[in-house]
Amino acid sequence: VGALEARLGPAQDWAAIGQQAAAAHASWEQFTQEVEAHIGTSGLTLFYKVEHSFLLSLVGKTSRAIQYTIGNPLLAIQMTRSMPEAALYAPLRLVVYEDEQGKTFAAYDSFVSLLAQYQREEITQVARVVEQKLEVLVAEVTAEGRA
């Protein structure tokens, strides 16, 4: 969890950032620079973190689970500008959980598969980029945990 969070940009009020950029009549380049300043080394940032562990403890479970909503606003814009309903899937969700034996797992849906329903190449291309970033992120943090 620590390695994952270290590679994500911290949660931001993206609506406020967008509103400030619009109010300042910022150029696309200026807005891009502002967004990139908040993106983590993974190329992704944290939108929300939902801790499920306390709920599991209420039913006697000692395992842990945390849901992360993560993404990249610039990549989301590339998809939603041509098809706003793609926002149903951006940002994406990742769950990191620990089983009763203490083994840690990461689970997520294939971003490409989720967006394939739109049958738009420009959306599929962005989905591939996002999915690749997610796969690299998970591979890095799980390799670090084994080291």
Buried (B, 14 or more C-beta within 10 A) or exposed (E): BEEBBEBBBEBBEBEEBBEEBEEEEBEEEEBBEBBBEBBBEBBBBBBEBEEBBEEBEEEEBEBBBBBBBBBBBBBBBBBBEEBEEBEEBBBBBBBBBBEEEEEBEBEBEEBBEBBEEBEBEBBBEBBEBBBEBBEBBBEBBBEEEEE
